[in-house]
Every structure is written in structure tokens, then in C-alpha cells.
Amino acid sequence: MNTYNFHGQVSGSNIGDNGRVEIHHHGTDPQSAVEMAARLVQLLREGEAARTAVEQAEVVHGELVSAERERRPADQGRIRSALHAIEPYVAVGSGGLALVQGIAGFVGM
């Protein structure tokens, strides 16, 4: 997952303080992916998303935790299908879409 920090006023000629834009990349290690999946489960529960979306987010989290514990690659197919089932339930701007994309990036989607 990425965050973009624009320091100061944003305009066509000046982006950030002295034209500086900071781009942070998150989610490049298994622990970050597990944390993103846990946040996704929490976000969907708090947003009262459909039970199927919450269940699929739990599948993603469980697979990432199991893969890390067993020191094996995460099952990309299982995670991919669960993320596709979740996508219709995450609102743009809610943070959920960024979490789905961050997890997808981790597994190589």
C-alpha cells in the first residue's frame, strides 16, 4: 500500500514543500500483509458490510497468517478469489480499496 504526502499547497507548479513529494511503500513483507488483512476485516465489520465480505476477508487473513506460520508462500488463488469477492463491498475513499490493492500487490496480483 502506498501513501502520498503532499506538504503544503498543491498546485500545477508546486507540489509540496519546495516541490517535494514523499511516496511511502507499505506491505512489502509478510507481516505487513497480515496487518493489512486484519485491518480489512476490522473495516468491513465496522462498516457493517455483508457477512460474505467479512467472511472472505477472514479467509484472506487466515491464509496469510497460516502461510507465515508455516513458512510457505500464500495461496495466491485462494487470496485472489476472496479479494475479488470483497471488492464490491469496499467504498472508494474508505481505505478498504487501498487495503485490498495492497494485499493484492503482496501476492503478485
C-alpha positions, 0 to 999 in steps of 0.5 A: 500500500502506498501513501502520498504526502503532499506538504503544503499547497498543491498546485500545477507548479508546486507540489509540496514543500519546495516541490517535494513529494514523499511516496511511502511503500507499505506491505512489502513483507509478510507481516505487513500483509497480515496487518493489512488483512486484519485491518480489512476485516476490522473495516468491513465489520465496522462498516457493517458490510455483508457477512460474505465480505467479512467472511472472505476477508477472514479467509484472506487473513487466515491464509496469510497468517497460516502461510507465515506460520508455516513458512510457505508462500500464500495461496495466491488463488485462494487470496485472489478469489476472496479479494475479488469477492470483497471488492464490491463491498469496499467504498472508494475513499474508505481505505478498504480499496487501498487495503485490498490493492495492497494485499493484492500487490503482496501476492503478485496480483 
